Amino acid sequence: MILHGLVNKRFPVGGKGYSIFIGNKVSVAHGALIHGPCYIGNNTFVGFKSIVYNAIVGEGTFIAYNAVVTNGVRIAPNRFVPPGANIDTQEKANALRRVPADGEEFARDVQRVNQEFPASYHLLFGSPRCSCGMPYGH
C-alpha cells in the first residue's frame, strides 16, 4: 500500500483537516494506492492494486482489485466497486450496487486475519517491537 497526501488539499473530519483520512476497520490490500485528498469510511475494503484519489468513500464499501475511484466522486455507504472499474464521474458512483453478502463476508475475514497478526509477531521477530509488531533496536 502506498499513501500519498497533499499539503494543501484536505477533508474536514471532527474539526481537523486530513489529506488522507482512513476510518476504523479498513483493510487496504497489497499494491493499493491511496492518494489524497481522500476520505475512506469505516469497515471498507480497498482491493489489490486499486487506486483511490480525490474521493469520498462511504463506510462499508468494497472496492475490488484494479479498480479506480477518482475525480471528486462520493461513493455512498455499502457500495460495491467491481474489479477493474473506473469510477470517475458521480453518475458512475451513483449507479454502483450494494455490496453482495459474499463481499461483506470476505472483508470481515480479511479484517479478522489482520487483527490476529500483531499478537504473533513476537514469534517471528522477537522483542522489543513497536505496537505494529515490527522489531526495533537490533
BALOBA-1460 file (C-alpha; in Angstrom, 3 decimals):
// residues 138
<rec num="1" residu="m" x="0.000" y="0.000" z="0.000"/>
<rec num="2" residu="i" x="1.166" y="3.499" z="-0.798"/>
<rec num="3" residu="l" x="-0.220" y="6.603" z="0.897"/>
<rec num="4" residu="h" x="0.437" y="9.938" z="-0.791"/>
<rec num="5" residu="g" x="-1.005" y="13.055" z="0.787"/>
<rec num="6" residu="l" x="-1.054" y="16.644" z="-0.366"/>
<rec num="7" residu="v" x="-0.300" y="19.540" z="1.965"/>
<rec num="8" residu="n" x="-2.932" y="21.958" z="0.656"/>
<rec num="9" residu="k" x="-5.818" y="19.571" z="-0.139"/>
<rec num="10" residu="r" x="-7.762" y="18.343" z="2.887"/>
<rec num="11" residu="f" x="-11.082" y="16.927" z="4.041"/>
<rec num="12" residu="p" x="-12.513" y="18.131" z="7.360"/>
<rec num="13" residu="v" x="-13.176" y="15.351" z="9.868"/>
<rec num="14" residu="g" x="-14.016" y="16.057" z="13.500"/>
<rec num="15" residu="g" x="-12.791" y="19.627" z="13.330"/>
<rec num="16" residu="k" x="-9.409" y="18.709" z="11.802"/>
<rec num="17" residu="g" x="-8.236" y="18.648" z="8.200"/>
<rec num="18" residu="y" x="-6.817" y="15.448" z="6.709"/>
<rec num="19" residu="s" x="-5.225" y="14.917" z="3.322"/>
<rec num="20" residu="i" x="-5.979" y="11.222" z="3.788"/>
<rec num="21" residu="f" x="-8.488" y="10.000" z="6.331"/>
<rec num="22" residu="i" x="-8.869" y="6.252" z="6.807"/>
<rec num="23" residu="g" x="-11.592" y="5.119" z="9.181"/>
<rec num="24" residu="n" x="-11.675" y="2.203" z="11.610"/>
<rec num="25" residu="k" x="-11.611" y="-1.428" z="10.499"/>
<rec num="26" residu="v" x="-10.453" y="-0.569" z="6.983"/>
<rec num="27" residu="s" x="-8.399" y="-3.141" z="5.070"/>
<rec num="28" residu="v" x="-6.143" y="-1.981" z="2.261"/>
<rec num="29" residu="a" x="-4.675" y="-4.781" z="0.143"/>
<rec num="30" residu="h" x="-1.244" y="-5.132" z="-1.430"/>
<rec num="31" residu="g" x="-0.316" y="-2.686" z="-4.153"/>
<rec num="32" residu="a" x="-3.186" y="-0.279" z="-3.477"/>
<rec num="33" residu="l" x="-2.572" y="3.455" z="-3.820"/>
<rec num="34" residu="i" x="-4.408" y="5.880" z="-1.547"/>
<rec num="35" residu="h" x="-3.769" y="9.413" z="-2.789"/>
<rec num="36" residu="g" x="-5.076" y="12.498" z="-1.039"/>
<rec num="37" residu="p" x="-7.264" y="14.218" z="-0.799"/>
<rec num="38" residu="c" x="-9.484" y="11.320" z="0.128"/>
<rec num="39" residu="y" x="-11.744" y="10.024" z="2.842"/>
<rec num="40" residu="i" x="-12.290" y="6.297" z="3.372"/>
<rec num="41" residu="g" x="-15.108" y="5.398" z="5.756"/>
<rec num="42" residu="n" x="-15.170" y="2.693" z="8.425"/>
<rec num="43" residu="n" x="-15.414" y="-1.013" z="7.556"/>
<rec num="44" residu="t" x="-14.195" y="-0.509" z="3.996"/>
<rec num="45" residu="f" x="-12.109" y="-2.864" z="1.879"/>
<rec num="46" residu="v" x="-9.714" y="-1.442" z="-0.736"/>
<rec num="47" residu="g" x="-8.614" y="-4.215" z="-3.092"/>
<rec num="48" residu="f" x="-5.321" y="-5.258" z="-4.629"/>
<rec num="49" residu="k" x="-3.737" y="-2.702" z="-6.976"/>
<rec num="50" residu="s" x="-6.714" y="-0.373" z="-6.706"/>
<rec num="51" residu="i" x="-6.429" y="3.420" z="-6.626"/>
<rec num="52" residu="v" x="-8.418" y="5.893" z="-4.547"/>
<rec num="53" residu="y" x="-7.616" y="9.512" z="-5.411"/>
<rec num="54" residu="n" x="-9.590" y="12.656" z="-4.676"/>
<rec num="55" residu="a" x="-12.683" y="10.792" z="-3.497"/>
<rec num="56" residu="i" x="-15.005" y="10.216" z="-0.572"/>
<rec num="57" residu="v" x="-15.693" y="6.529" z="0.033"/>
<rec num="58" residu="g" x="-18.643" y="5.756" z="2.292"/>
<rec num="59" residu="e" x="-18.418" y="3.210" z="5.075"/>
<rec num="60" residu="g" x="-18.842" y="-0.446" z="4.307"/>
<rec num="61" residu="t" x="-17.744" y="-0.029" z="0.687"/>
<rec num="62" residu="f" x="-15.948" y="-2.870" z="-1.091"/>
<rec num="63" residu="i" x="-13.511" y="-1.704" z="-3.776"/>
<rec num="64" residu="a" x="-12.415" y="-4.733" z="-5.804"/>
<rec num="65" residu="y" x="-8.964" y="-5.288" z="-7.320"/>
<rec num="66" residu="n" x="-7.614" y="-2.985" z="-10.047"/>
<rec num="67" residu="a" x="-10.470" y="-0.507" z="-9.576"/>
<rec num="68" residu="v" x="-10.001" y="3.254" z="-9.721"/>
<rec num="69" residu="v" x="-12.095" y="5.736" z="-7.723"/>
<rec num="70" residu="t" x="-11.239" y="9.352" z="-8.536"/>
<rec num="71" residu="n" x="-12.270" y="12.780" z="-9.788"/>
<rec num="72" residu="g" x="-14.010" y="14.015" z="-6.646"/>
<rec num="73" residu="v" x="-16.676" y="11.304" z="-6.600"/>
<rec num="74" residu="r" x="-18.665" y="10.431" z="-3.490"/>
<rec num="75" residu="i" x="-19.428" y="6.752" z="-3.077"/>
<rec num="76" residu="a" x="-22.481" y="6.037" z="-0.935"/>
<rec num="77" residu="p" x="-22.097" y="3.624" z="2.009"/>
<rec num="78" residu="n" x="-22.113" y="-0.139" z="1.415"/>
<rec num="79" residu="r" x="-21.435" y="0.017" z="-2.319"/>
<rec num="80" residu="f" x="-19.526" y="-2.482" z="-4.459"/>
<rec num="81" residu="v" x="-16.930" y="-1.201" z="-6.927"/>
<rec num="82" residu="p" x="-16.364" y="-4.051" z="-9.426"/>
<rec num="83" residu="p" x="-12.921" y="-5.354" z="-10.436"/>
<rec num="84" residu="g" x="-11.210" y="-3.028" z="-12.905"/>
<rec num="85" residu="a" x="-13.957" y="-0.394" z="-12.713"/>
<rec num="86" residu="n" x="-13.084" y="3.239" z="-13.368"/>
<rec num="87" residu="i" x="-15.380" y="5.327" z="-11.182"/>
<rec num="88" residu="d" x="-14.522" y="8.833" z="-12.354"/>
<rec num="89" residu="t" x="-17.936" y="10.518" z="-12.541"/>
<rec num="90" residu="q" x="-20.638" y="10.971" z="-9.957"/>
<rec num="91" residu="e" x="-23.071" y="9.302" z="-12.343"/>
<rec num="92" residu="k" x="-20.956" y="6.105" z="-12.264"/>
<rec num="93" residu="a" x="-20.634" y="6.320" z="-8.472"/>
<rec num="94" residu="n" x="-24.406" y="6.697" z="-8.064"/>
<rec num="95" residu="a" x="-25.008" y="3.622" z="-10.237"/>
<rec num="96" residu="l" x="-22.950" y="1.295" z="-8.002"/>
<rec num="97" residu="r" x="-24.865" y="-1.572" z="-6.429"/>
<rec num="98" residu="r" x="-24.844" y="-2.575" z="-2.800"/>
<rec num="99" residu="v" x="-22.092" y="-4.899" z="-1.555"/>
<rec num="100" residu="p" x="-23.169" y="-8.518" z="-2.068"/>
<rec num="101" residu="a" x="-23.218" y="-10.746" z="1.016"/>
<rec num="102" residu="d" x="-20.101" y="-12.668" z="-0.073"/>
<rec num="103" residu="g" x="-18.166" y="-9.380" z="-0.409"/>
<rec num="104" residu="e" x="-19.098" y="-8.370" z="3.129"/>
<rec num="105" residu="e" x="-18.030" y="-11.791" z="4.407"/>
<rec num="106" residu="f" x="-14.695" y="-11.580" z="2.563"/>
<rec num="107" residu="a" x="-13.965" y="-8.131" z="4.007"/>
<rec num="108" residu="r" x="-14.745" y="-9.372" z="7.547"/>
<rec num="109" residu="d" x="-12.407" y="-12.371" z="7.067"/>
<rec num="110" residu="v" x="-9.573" y="-10.085" z="5.918"/>
<rec num="111" residu="q" x="-10.085" y="-7.829" z="8.935"/>
<rec num="112" residu="r" x="-10.118" y="-10.816" z="11.315"/>
<rec num="113" residu="v" x="-6.863" y="-12.225" z="9.932"/>
<rec num="114" residu="n" x="-5.168" y="-8.808" z="10.013"/>
<rec num="115" residu="q" x="-6.173" y="-8.354" z="13.660"/>
<rec num="116" residu="e" x="-4.608" y="-11.713" z="14.548"/>
<rec num="117" residu="f" x="-1.182" y="-10.878" z="13.068"/>
<rec num="118" residu="p" x="0.213" y="-8.475" z="15.726"/>
<rec num="119" residu="a" x="-0.280" y="-10.978" z="18.559"/>
<rec num="120" residu="s" x="2.090" y="-13.448" z="16.875"/>
<rec num="121" residu="y" x="4.731" y="-11.034" z="15.518"/>
<rec num="122" residu="h" x="6.995" y="-11.609" z="18.523"/>
<rec num="123" residu="l" x="7.327" y="-15.262" z="17.494"/>
<rec num="124" residu="l" x="8.713" y="-14.179" z="14.137"/>
<rec num="125" residu="f" x="10.640" y="-11.062" z="15.042"/>
<rec num="126" residu="g" x="11.403" y="-11.193" z="18.789"/>
<rec num="127" residu="s" x="11.358" y="-8.232" z="21.151"/>
<rec num="128" residu="p" x="11.461" y="-5.278" z="21.512"/>
<rec num="129" residu="r" x="8.964" y="-4.226" z="18.891"/>
<rec num="130" residu="c" x="6.616" y="-1.344" z="18.203"/>
<rec num="131" residu="s" x="2.849" y="-1.567" z="18.541"/>
<rec num="132" residu="c" x="2.565" y="-2.541" z="14.863"/>
<rec num="133" residu="g" x="4.663" y="-5.639" z="15.605"/>
<rec num="134" residu="m" x="7.878" y="-4.736" z="13.787"/>
<rec num="135" residu="p" x="11.177" y="-5.104" z="15.701"/>
<rec num="136" residu="y" x="13.465" y="-2.223" z="16.508"/>
<rec num="137" residu="g" x="16.812" y="-1.738" z="18.191"/>
<rec num="138" residu="h" x="18.516" y="-4.747" z="16.594"/>
